[in-house]
């Protein structure tokens, strides 16, 4: 992933295999994010040589979005290699992995973009519903801190009720 100042703020990475039905049920949410943030977000889907029509479906529904990129792997390289290839294609300053069968809600992404625009670190871990006060990031991550964990931006003790996979964005700048 390049740290390109001309690129988007956030790359949303989705690696997939044989998940056409999941995309039919839930990719509209990702397209809504792409439509809302054409300059700040790119969505990259790396298909690991599916034979169920996954890539053909995605090509059809995302044709009008310049910030949705589809990668068709020539053969099945396995999940880890497919994920790596998706990551390498990213141009955003920050990235996060998104499950191919998860819902991508617009409001948390909006809050996340605002938070990232004022964030001065390398890694941010925060609950999806916790990024509500972007200016509060600096209370928790003063300039110079390169890694931070934010469990609750409102100053209340944060609990570990969210898991990394289901409840947190995990983002990073890669040099």
N, C-alpha and C positions, 0 to 999 in steps of 0.2 A: 504494500500500500504506500502510495506516495504522499508526502506531506506537501501538497501543492496548494499554494495560496489562491490560485485561480480555480481550484476545485470546490466542490460543495463542502459545507460544514460537516455533514454526516453521511456516511455510507451505511445503508441497511443491507446486510448480507444474508442471503437465503440460499443454502445449498439443498438440493433436492434430488430425489430419485423415485420415479413411478408414483407421483402424487397429483396427477391431474384432478382427481375428484376433490382433493383438499383445496387446490387452487380455485376450482369452480365455486366452492363454498365460501372461500374467504379472501381471495385476492383483491376483491373490490376495495377492501379497507386499505390495502397497500397502495392501490391506484389513487385513492382519495388523498393519501399523504403525498404522493408524487405530484398530484394536481395542485395541492395547497402550497407546496414548497419547491417549485421548479428549479430554483437556483441554490437552495440550501441543502437539499437531500437528493441522493441518488440511491436507487434500489437496484441491486445486482442479484440476479438469480442464476445460479450455476446448476445446470441439469446434467446429471451423471449418466448420460446415454439412456434415458428412459425410452421404453417402447410402447407406452400407454397413451401417447399423444400429449404429454405434459408440455413439451417445448412448443408444439404447434398451437396449443391453446394459449399459452403465454404470449406467443408472437401475435396472435390475433387480438387479444384484449389490450396489449400494451403498445400497439403500433403507433399510437398518437402521442406517446410520452417519450421525450428525448432524454429524460432522466431515469428511465428504466432500461437497464441493459441486461440482455440475456446471453448466457454463455452456454453453448451446446458442446459438451465433452464428446470427443469422437469414440470413446469407449468408457466403460465403467472402471474408474480408477480406485474405487473404494471411497467411503465417506470422508476420511481424513484428507486424502489428496484433493477431492472435490472441494472441500471446505477451504483448503489452502489456496487452490486456484481462484476461488471466489474472492478470498482475502487479497490476493496479489493484484486482482483487477480493480480494487477499490481506489478511488481518487480522493475521498473525503479526508478532512483533517482528523475526524473521529469516526469510529465505526461501532456497530454492534451487530451481533448475530441475532437473526429472527427465525424462529421455527417455521417450517413450511406449512404447518397446520395451525399456527397461532394467529390470533387476531391482532392487528396493528391499529391501536386507537389513536385518533387524530389529536385529541387534547393533550395526552402525555407527550406526544412527539412535539407538539407546539411548545410546551413548557420546556422540553429538553433542548430544543433548538435555541430558545432564549437563554437558557442556562449555559449552554456551550459557547455562545457568543461572548460571554463575559468570564469564562473559565480560563485559568492560567496554569493548568497542570498537565500532566501526561495521562493520568488515569482517573476516571470518575466512576464510582460505584454508588448507585442510589436507587431506592425503591421507586418504581414507576410512578406511584402516587405521591412521592415525596418531593418532587421537583416543582415547587409552586412559587418560590421566591428566588429567582435567579440571582438577585443582588446579594442574597444571603450566602452564596457560595464562598465569598471571601471571609466571612466570619469563621467558616470551618476550614477553609483552605487559603491561608494568607499567601500573598505573593512570595514565591520562592519554594513553597511546598510543591513537590512534584507528584505526590501520590496522595489521594484522600479517599476517605470513606464517609459517605453522608447517609446516615440512617434516618434522620428527621431534620428537615430544614427549618422547622419552626421552633427549634430550641428545646424541644421535649426529648427526654431520653429515648433513643431509638431502640426498637427491639429487633430480633431476627425473625420476624414473622414472615418475611418474604424470602424466597429462595432465589439464588442467582438465575436459574433458568426461567422460573415462572414470574418473578416479581421485580427483577432489577435490570436496568440497562448497565452494561459493562462496556466502557468506552476507552479508547486510548489513542494517543498520537504515536505513530511509529516513525522513528528516525531512520 
